[in-house]
Amino acid sequence: MILDTAGIFKESGIASKLDSIDSRCRVICAFCLALAAAAVDDTRALAFGSALPLCLLFMDGRDGLSHLVRMLVGVNKVSVLALIFLPLTYPGNRVMMFFSVEGAAMALLIIWKLNIISVTLLKMVASMGTIGVNEALAALRFPIKLRMLLLLTMRYVFLMADRMSTMTRAIDLRAPDIKGATACKAYACMVGTTLVHSADRAERASLAMRCRGGMNGFSQVLVRGWTWRESALCAAFSIYSMCVAAVAVMPPGLLGP
């Protein structure tokens, strides 16, 4: 899970057609669409709301699509829990004494919404990388303490993921046939060692930041200029998000038989 989290905000090295758009605009647009998708439970609204994320999905060609699919695979691992537990615990009509049809429908609805929001955020926000996200938050006047917390968390998630990947590979090379309780002990020692080294690194990072001026010298960014293109894109996303919400409250008869 740590490896999956680290992979989301890492620089992919793949150029995007969205890179020329101001980072503030991308965050605002993504938030509007994600909020609309999270708020509706109607399948018609979600079907309508899937059109724009589908366009974003195929925007950057084959390389961009393959990279995004790998990210979505990691994000959707959590949906397995919904598919397992919701049909067993959700109230409603039961099939074979324990399987809830309404629970299965709710699990599929949650997964649908998760993918809409994930595609939007991955393409519009996460693809900017840590530097772009920091630029957007700074330009939107977010407190510097919040930006520090976000960027340092992302930074050390990456470092922890790299270290755990290295140590896992070392265990596999030195004991490829390890199994059972011995394997559990080895991986427990690996996790414990990683946490100890992470605590030591955090203390050294704190000292380094104090020596460099603390928050006053942290993360200086340059903000791009806002043009008519950003205004038009924000307006288009806002109108699209309002249409998604409107479809959710619209009577079925108005959309046809």
FENBELRA-V214894 format. One record per pair of residues at least 4 apart in sequence whose C-alpha atoms are under 7 Angstrom apart, sorted by the first residue. I is the first residue (numbers start at 1). GAP is how many residues later the second one is. If there is no record, write none. Layout:
# FENBELRA-V214894
I|GAP, I|GAP
This chain:
# FENBELRA-V214894
1|4, 2|4, 2|155, 2|159, 3|4, 3|158, 4|4, 4|70, 6|4, 6|151, 6|152, 6|155, 8|63, 8|118, 9|117, 9|118, 9|120, 9|121, 10|119, 11|118, 14|50, 16|44, 17|43, 21|209, 22|4, 22|202, 22|204, 22|208, 23|4, 23|109, 23|112, 23|113, 24|4, 24|112, 24|115, 24|116, 25|4, 25|205, 25|209, 26|4, 26|98, 26|99, 27|4, 27|97, 27|98, 28|4, 29|4, 29|205, 29|208, 30|4, 30|90, 30|91, 30|94, 31|4, 32|4, 32|205, 32|206, 32|209, 33|4, 33|204, 33|208, 34|4, 34|83, 35|4, 36|4, 36|205, 36|208, 36|209, 37|9, 37|12, 37|76, 37|80, 38|75, 40|5, 40|205, 40|208, 42|4, 42|206, 43|4, 44|4, 44|203, 44|204, 45|4, 45|199, 45|200, 45|202, 45|203, 46|4, 48|196, 49|195, 50|4, 50|66, 51|4, 52|4, 53|4, 53|63, 53|66, 53|67, 54|4, 55|4, 56|67, 57|8, 57|62, 58|7, 60|4, 60|5, 61|4, 62|4, 63|4, 64|4, 65|4, 66|4, 67|4, 68|4, 69|4, 70|4, 71|4, 72|4, 73|4, 79|4, 79|32, 80|4, 81|4, 82|4, 82|25, 83|4, 83|21, 83|24, 85|4, 86|4, 86|17, 86|18, 86|21, 87|12, 87|13, 87|14, 87|16, 87|17, 88|10, 88|11, 88|12, 90|10, 90|12, 90|13, 91|9, 91|12, 92|8, 92|9, 92|10, 93|7, 93|8, 94|4, 94|5, 94|6, 94|7, 95|4, 95|5, 100|4, 101|4, 102|4, 103|4, 104|4, 105|4, 106|4, 107|4, 108|4, 109|4, 110|4, 111|4, 112|4, 113|4, 114|4, 115|4, 116|4, 117|4, 118|4, 119|4, 120|4, 121|4, 121|5, 122|4, 122|5, 123|4, 125|8, 128|4, 128|5, 129|4, 130|4, 130|21, 131|4, 132|4, 133|4, 134|4, 134|13, 135|4, 135|86, 135|88, 136|4, 137|4, 137|5, 137|10, 138|4, 139|84, 142|4, 143|4, 144|4, 145|4, 146|4, 147|4, 148|4, 149|4, 150|4, 151|4, 152|4, 153|4, 154|4, 155|4, 156|4, 157|4, 158|4, 159|4, 160|4, 161|4, 162|4, 163|4, 164|4, 164|30, 165|4, 166|4, 167|4, 167|23, 168|4, 169|4, 170|4, 171|4, 172|4, 178|4, 178|5, 179|4, 180|4, 181|4, 182|4, 183|4, 184|4, 185|4, 186|4, 187|4, 188|4, 189|4, 190|4, 191|4, 192|4, 193|4, 194|4, 195|4, 196|4, 197|4, 198|4, 199|4, 200|4, 201|4, 202|4, 203|4, 204|4, 205|4, 206|4, 207|4, 208|4, 209|4, 209|5, 210|4, 212|5, 213|4, 214|4, 226|4, 227|4, 228|4, 229|4, 230|4, 231|4, 232|4, 233|4, 234|4, 235|4, 236|4, 237|4, 238|4, 239|4, 240|4, 241|4, 242|4, 243|4, 244|4, 245|4, 246|4, 250|4, 253|4
